[in-house]
Amino acid sequence: RQFVAGATSTALAPAAAVARDLQFKDLGDGLTVAQITEGRGDAVVGRDSIVLVELVGRLVGKQGWTFEDSREDGDPYRLQLGQGLVVEGLERALVGARVGEVRRTVVPSKLAYVDRVKEPVPRSPAFRNRLYGTVLNDNRKTQETAGLGADVAGVVAFDVKVLNIRPPR
């Protein structure tokens, strides 16, 4: 599967026509987010919420290679925000979302996978090895930054659907 910013995604986006015309909002530090599907209800993701999400994660700099798709095993992710346990860019992009909302976020490498413990950790060992072998590869980062001026292969994109929101315990 391929990811092309602004193009339709097989990931969670029910309205293909809407996905073609996404309007990305800049959240600072190179982090961008677009709403694909509007959410409903009064509950809103806060900085320290516990959220249940379906997600598809892709490496933008690797032609959109999919490294996680929680729909494949039917097991959504439970993410505890506000405690440093979640990829920072994803955590920031979820704040303000409502149940049923689908967002696409493009996360720069400095706000993405900076270690092997931030959620969402890919469930497949092969995907986990490929993701970390790419984004945490110091030689690649050094060469890419020197040649291109940025860590391109470390950029990730998430399509995320909020299934449930709970306040912190």
Buried (B, 14 or more C-beta within 10 A) or exposed (E): EEBEEEEBBBBBBEEEEBBEEBEBEEBEEBBBBBBBBEBEEEBBBBEBBBBBBBBBBBBBBBEBBBBBBBBEEEEBBBBBBBEEEBBBBBBBBBBBBBBEBBBBBBBBBBBBBBEEEBBBBBBBEEBBEBBBEBBBBEEBBEEBBEEEEBBBBBBBBBBBBBBEBEEEE
